[in-house]
Amino acid sequence: MSVHKNVKRVTTHTLHEMKVAGEKISMLTGYDFSMARIIDESGIDVILVGDSASNVMAGHETTLPITLDQMIYHASAVVRAVNRSLVVVDMPFGSYQGNSKEALSSAIRIMKESGAHAVKMEGGREISESITRILTAGIPVMGHLGLTPQSIYKFGTYVVRAKEEEEANRLIEDAKLLEEIGCFAIVLEKIPAELAVKVAKEVQIPIIGIGAGNGVDGQVLVVHDMLGINNEFNPRFLRKYNNLYDQMMQSFKEYINDVRSGDFPNDKEQY
């Protein structure tokens, strides 16, 4: 798609300006062309090509199985749909942990092959070397702290993180470190709202929450969750803006009935 001349693209700089001005940042996930086009046209600021594609698109129980190639496939589809939003791509599990050279080549592949604008990485000090190396190549990095789903087997559960003082302090230190290294924003997932406010105040970069309360600089949700396509996922932090599961089910059943009864196609629907 050609870029509309009158559309002003959202950049990492735009997000920083929004934080300074006290404007909240809106972010949703996107994984395919058709959905991303609608999300972009709605005026969303950031589209995250999340490794949650592993769950909602591929049916895996965790985000771990999705590969770099698959993330690039999803990201490419999203980028082709977008005229305005900043497109951020999750670096999948195993593409950056413990090896900064591999991290850099993974990030370069995402940027080159998908045309995305930035990458997102889970973790703090333990991946700082990888983040630094990627930033040195001129690739913007969004951080991700709190509940980091790629570490699910370490945590053993998807419960709220950083309730204890020690973990809370470590999270604040990690957020400051990520800012210092050069990350342009950080996602905070499932942490106490009070702690999230503290982090948002102590760093100059935008903090985007998911289950982190209202005192941060923006919010992100998984699009299939907020549309009510996944009707079995009901965490406290999720607001459902629709119930597409029921609406789609109704449409499919009507179609089946119309086909079976011979009502579809009618005279006007044939050549």
RACORHU-V883180 format. One record per residue. N is the residue number from 1. RES is the residue in three letters. SS is DSSP state (helix for helix, strand for strand, loop for the rest). NEAR is the number of other C-alpha atoms within 12 Angstrom. Layout:
N | RES | SS | NEAR
N | RES | SS | NEAR
This chain:
1 | MET | loop | 13
2 | SER | loop | 12
3 | VAL | loop | 15
4 | HIS | loop | 13
5 | LYS | loop | 9
6 | ASN | loop | 9
7 | VAL | loop | 15
8 | LYS | loop | 17
9 | ARG | loop | 25
10 | VAL | loop | 29
11 | THR | loop | 26
12 | THR | helix | 31
13 | HIS | helix | 19
14 | THR | helix | 25
15 | LEU | helix | 34
16 | HIS | helix | 28
17 | GLU | helix | 21
18 | MET | helix | 24
19 | LYS | helix | 28
20 | VAL | helix | 20
21 | ALA | helix | 14
22 | GLY | loop | 19
23 | GLU | loop | 18
24 | LYS | loop | 27
25 | ILE | strand | 38
26 | SER | strand | 33
27 | MET | strand | 37
28 | LEU | strand | 39
29 | THR | strand | 42
30 | GLY | loop | 46
31 | TYR | loop | 43
32 | ASP | loop | 33
33 | PHE | helix | 24
34 | SER | helix | 18
35 | MET | helix | 26
36 | ALA | helix | 36
37 | ARG | helix | 25
38 | ILE | helix | 24
39 | ILE | helix | 35
40 | ASP | helix | 35
41 | GLU | helix | 21
42 | SER | loop | 19
43 | GLY | loop | 24
44 | ILE | loop | 33
45 | ASP | loop | 37
46 | VAL | strand | 46
47 | ILE | strand | 50
48 | LEU | strand | 46
49 | VAL | strand | 48
50 | GLY | loop | 48
51 | ASP | loop | 46
52 | SER | loop | 39
53 | ALA | helix | 37
54 | SER | helix | 28
55 | ASN | helix | 23
56 | VAL | helix | 28
57 | MET | loop | 27
58 | ALA | loop | 20
59 | GLY | loop | 16
60 | HIS | loop | 15
61 | GLU | loop | 19
62 | THR | loop | 26
63 | THR | loop | 31
64 | LEU | loop | 29
65 | PRO | loop | 24
66 | ILE | loop | 31
67 | THR | loop | 26
68 | LEU | helix | 35
69 | ASP | helix | 21
70 | GLN | helix | 30
71 | MET | helix | 44
72 | ILE | helix | 36
73 | TYR | helix | 28
74 | HIS | helix | 42
75 | ALA | helix | 43
76 | SER | helix | 31
77 | ALA | helix | 28
78 | VAL | helix | 40
79 | VAL | helix | 43
80 | ARG | helix | 29
81 | ALA | helix | 33
82 | VAL | loop | 43
83 | ASN | loop | 34
84 | ARG | loop | 34
85 | SER | loop | 42
86 | LEU | strand | 42
87 | VAL | strand | 47
88 | VAL | strand | 49
89 | VAL | strand | 50
90 | ASP | strand | 49
91 | MET | loop | 50
92 | PRO | loop | 37
93 | PHE | loop | 31
94 | GLY | loop | 25
95 | SER | loop | 35
96 | TYR | loop | 35
97 | GLN | loop | 27
98 | GLY | loop | 19
99 | ASN | loop | 21
100 | SER | helix | 24
101 | LYS | helix | 22
102 | GLU | helix | 22
103 | ALA | helix | 35
104 | LEU | helix | 33
105 | SER | helix | 24
106 | SER | helix | 38
107 | ALA | helix | 44
108 | ILE | helix | 33
109 | ARG | helix | 29
110 | ILE | helix | 39
111 | MET | helix | 34
112 | LYS | helix | 19
113 | GLU | helix | 25
114 | SER | helix | 31
115 | GLY | loop | 28
116 | ALA | loop | 41
117 | HIS | loop | 38
118 | ALA | strand | 42
119 | VAL | strand | 50
120 | LYS | strand | 46
121 | MET | strand | 50
122 | GLU | strand | 43
123 | GLY | loop | 39
124 | GLY | loop | 35
125 | ARG | helix | 28
126 | GLU | helix | 21
127 | ILE | helix | 31
128 | SER | helix | 32
129 | GLU | helix | 27
130 | SER | helix | 37
131 | ILE | helix | 47
132 | THR | helix | 34
133 | ARG | helix | 28
134 | ILE | helix | 37
135 | LEU | helix | 31
136 | THR | helix | 20
137 | ALA | loop | 20
138 | GLY | loop | 20
139 | ILE | loop | 34
140 | PRO | loop | 37
141 | VAL | strand | 44
142 | MET | strand | 43
143 | GLY | strand | 47
144 | HIS | strand | 42
145 | LEU | strand | 46
146 | GLY | strand | 44
147 | LEU | loop | 35
148 | THR | loop | 40
149 | PRO | helix | 36
150 | GLN | helix | 35
151 | SER | helix | 25
152 | ILE | helix | 20
153 | TYR | helix | 15
154 | LYS | helix | 11
155 | PHE | helix | 16
156 | GLY | loop | 15
157 | THR | loop | 16
158 | TYR | loop | 21
159 | VAL | loop | 20
160 | VAL | loop | 29
161 | ARG | strand | 33
162 | ALA | loop | 28
163 | LYS | loop | 22
164 | GLU | loop | 14
165 | GLU | helix | 13
166 | GLU | helix | 12
167 | GLU | helix | 20
168 | ALA | helix | 27
169 | ASN | helix | 20
170 | ARG | helix | 24
171 | LEU | helix | 38
172 | ILE | helix | 32
173 | GLU | helix | 22
174 | ASP | helix | 31
175 | ALA | helix | 42
176 | LYS | helix | 32
177 | LEU | helix | 32
178 | LEU | helix | 41
179 | GLU | helix | 33
180 | GLU | helix | 23
181 | ILE | helix | 28
182 | GLY | loop | 29
183 | CYS | loop | 43
184 | PHE | loop | 41
185 | ALA | strand | 47
186 | ILE | strand | 50
187 | VAL | strand | 47
188 | LEU | strand | 50
189 | GLU | strand | 36
190 | LYS | loop | 35
191 | ILE | strand | 38
192 | PRO | loop | 32
193 | ALA | helix | 27
194 | GLU | helix | 20
195 | LEU | helix | 37
196 | ALA | helix | 41
197 | VAL | helix | 25
198 | LYS | helix | 28
199 | VAL | helix | 41
200 | ALA | helix | 35
201 | LYS | helix | 22
202 | GLU | helix | 22
203 | VAL | loop | 30
204 | GLN | loop | 30
205 | ILE | loop | 38
206 | PRO | strand | 45
207 | ILE | strand | 51
208 | ILE | strand | 44
209 | GLY | strand | 41
210 | ILE | strand | 40
211 | GLY | loop | 34
212 | ALA | loop | 39
213 | GLY | loop | 29
214 | ASN | loop | 26
215 | GLY | loop | 28
216 | VAL | loop | 40
217 | ASP | loop | 39
218 | GLY | strand | 37
219 | GLN | strand | 37
220 | VAL | strand | 40
221 | LEU | strand | 38
222 | VAL | loop | 37
223 | VAL | helix | 36
224 | HIS | helix | 34
225 | ASP | helix | 30
226 | MET | helix | 28
227 | LEU | loop | 27
228 | GLY | loop | 25
229 | ILE | loop | 24
230 | ASN | loop | 25
231 | ASN | loop | 22
232 | GLU | loop | 15
233 | PHE | loop | 20
234 | ASN | loop | 16
235 | PRO | loop | 20
236 | ARG | loop | 14
237 | PHE | loop | 25
238 | LEU | loop | 28
239 | ARG | loop | 22
240 | LYS | loop | 24
241 | TYR | loop | 16
242 | ASN | loop | 19
243 | ASN | loop | 21
244 | LEU | helix | 21
245 | TYR | helix | 22
246 | ASP | helix | 16
247 | GLN | helix | 16
248 | MET | helix | 18
249 | MET | helix | 16
250 | GLN | helix | 14
251 | SER | helix | 14
252 | PHE | helix | 15
253 | LYS | helix | 14
254 | GLU | helix | 16
255 | TYR | helix | 17
256 | ILE | helix | 16
257 | ASN | helix | 15
258 | ASP | helix | 15
259 | VAL | helix | 14
260 | ARG | helix | 12
261 | SER | helix | 12
262 | GLY | loop | 12
263 | ASP | loop | 15
264 | PHE | loop | 16
265 | PRO | loop | 16
266 | ASN | loop | 12
267 | ASP | helix | 9
268 | LYS | helix | 8
269 | GLU | helix | 8
270 | GLN | loop | 7
271 | TYR | loop | 6
